[in-house]
Amino acid sequence: MTVRVPVEELQRFVTAVFTRAGLSEEDAAISAEILLAADVRGFDSHGIARLDYYVHRLEAGAINLRPNFRAVAETPATVAFDADNGMGFSSAYRAMRRCIEKAKEAGFCLATVRRSNHYGIAGYYATMALEEPGMIGVSMTNATPLVVPPFARDAFLSTAPIAFAVPAGKERPLVFDGATSTVAWGKIEIARRNRQPIPLGWALDVEGKPTTDPFAARYLTPLGAFPELRSHKGYALALLVEVLCGQLAGGVWAKYVGGSRSQTLGPSGTGHAFMAIRVDVFRPLEEFLADMDDMLGELRRARPAEGAERVLVPGDLEYETELDRRANGIPVHPEVLAKLQEIAARYELSLPV
């Protein structure tokens, strides 16, 4: 039976776990907040269900507990960071925070990070920009190879997510967070937990053939699923992410990123890229916000198709999910709860359920 746990209690628990696993108090708090943000916004595939993954890598020494996170190249509108194999959450957080600060001065900033680790949901970092008046945020990352290019048989690319957050005036912001694969691997994990088949086109089996069995799924398809449905578009978008997070960042691209599927535990080499854009260097902010309100308002008021209740704008469902979960707690699947209980016992902590 799925139980609901208050957000604050789960966040305190996860912070304590990360601290016991060796992270500094600051890094533990940052990591816990970002990990829980996934559950709060409805990305159950990237939240506490993954806590054991991060703990395992920390315990195995695959992540540097006291990294020397530093800028290795910088101009007024750019900065390149080396994360020194530190925790992905805190490395990405610091990079985006610096990116925003530089954009406040220069009007725009592009920041890259090399030698990092998995950073959770891309959307968290993009929405950090919304804390500043009139700031647009963009976030992307590479990861382990899971995605098979069109006409290929093996995985070369990661899910290569892209997220962006654009402010509005009276309307809610435009917020998108999605993989450039048809789905994220976490959706396969959710289907496995629920013992449910997956839609055709999500995944491929070990022989590279489409499958609806989540337990047979080995690889993912690019956005579009199949060549006849123009999967080359998702493939191309993934390559853009790879270039910004790999070659431009001075790191490796997805084929050479280690992590959950590596034969040996060690540094993953994950790369990230972030952008922050100050609207008022292009036009008056009030005019921009009014135009955003006009567009988003028209979309939300659009006539729904037959059988649909309403037309949504990216970010609407996540906003509503967050309201519900902050009020009523985060739903925790029994299998996830069992993993959390194992971690709690190992670190002699009490699980808040």
Rosetta blueprint (number, residue, H / E / L):
1 M L
2 T L
3 V E
4 R E
5 V E
6 P L
7 V H
8 E H
9 E H
10 L H
11 Q H
12 R H
13 F H
14 V H
15 T H
16 A H
17 V H
18 F H
19 T H
20 R H
21 A L
22 G L
23 L L
24 S L
25 E H
26 E H
27 D H
28 A H
29 A H
30 I H
31 S H
32 A H
33 E H
34 I H
35 L H
36 L H
37 A H
38 A H
39 D H
40 V H
41 R L
42 G L
43 F L
44 D H
45 S H
46 H H
47 G L
48 I H
49 A H
50 R H
51 L H
52 D H
53 Y H
54 Y H
55 V H
56 H H
57 R H
58 L H
59 E H
60 A L
61 G L
62 A L
63 I L
64 N L
65 L L
66 R L
67 P L
68 N L
69 F L
70 R E
71 A E
72 V E
73 A E
74 E E
75 T E
76 P L
77 A L
78 T E
79 V E
80 A E
81 F E
82 D E
83 A L
84 D L
85 N L
86 G L
87 M L
88 G H
89 F H
90 S H
91 S H
92 A H
93 Y H
94 R H
95 A H
96 M H
97 R H
98 R H
99 C H
100 I H
101 E H
102 K H
103 A H
104 K H
105 E H
106 A H
107 G L
108 F E
109 C E
110 L E
111 A E
112 T E
113 V E
114 R E
115 R E
116 S E
117 N L
118 H L
119 Y L
120 G L
121 I L
122 A H
123 G H
124 Y H
125 Y H
126 A H
127 T H
128 M H
129 A H
130 L H
131 E H
132 E L
133 P L
134 G L
135 M E
136 I E
137 G E
138 V E
139 S E
140 M E
141 T E
142 N L
143 A L
144 T L
145 P L
146 L L
147 V E
148 V L
149 P L
150 P L
151 F L
152 A L
153 R L
154 D L
155 A L
156 F L
157 L E
158 S L
159 T L
160 A L
161 P L
162 I E
163 A E
164 F E
165 A E
166 V E
167 P L
168 A L
169 G L
170 K L
171 E L
172 R L
173 P L
174 L E
175 V E
176 F E
177 D E
178 G E
179 A L
180 T L
181 S E
182 T L
183 V L
184 A L
185 W H
186 G H
187 K H
188 I H
189 E H
190 I H
191 A H
192 R H
193 R H
194 N H
195 R L
196 Q L
197 P L
198 I L
199 P L
200 L L
201 G L
202 W L
203 A E
204 L E
205 D L
206 V L
207 E L
208 G L
209 K L
210 P E
211 T E
212 T L
213 D L
214 P L
215 F L
216 A L
217 A L
218 R L
219 Y E
220 L E
221 T L
222 P E
223 L L
224 G L
225 A L
226 F L
227 P H
228 E H
229 L H
230 R L
231 S L
232 H H
233 K H
234 G H
235 Y H
236 A H
237 L H
238 A H
239 L H
240 L H
241 V H
242 E H
243 V H
244 L H
245 C H
246 G H
247 Q H
248 L L
249 A L
250 G L
251 G L
252 V L
253 W L
254 A H
255 K H
256 Y H
257 V L
258 G L
259 G L
260 S L
261 R L
262 S L
263 Q L
264 T L
265 L L
266 G L
267 P L
268 S L
269 G L
270 T E
271 G E
272 H E
273 A E
274 F E
275 M E
276 A E
277 I E
278 R E
279 V H
280 D H
281 V H
282 F L
283 R L
284 P L
285 L H
286 E H
287 E H
288 F H
289 L H
290 A H
291 D H
292 M H
293 D H
294 D H
295 M H
296 L H
297 G H
298 E H
299 L H
300 R H
301 R L
302 A L
303 R L
304 P L
305 A L
306 E L
307 G L
308 A L
309 E L
310 R L
311 V L
312 L L
313 V L
314 P L
315 G L
316 D H
317 L H
318 E H
319 Y H
320 E H
321 T H
322 E H
323 L H
324 D H
325 R H
326 R H
327 A H
328 N H
329 G L
330 I E
331 P E
332 V E
333 H L
334 P H
335 E H
336 V H
337 L H
338 A H
339 K H
340 L H
341 Q H
342 E H
343 I H
344 A H
345 A H
346 R H
347 Y L
348 E L
349 L L
350 S L
351 L L
352 P L
353 V L
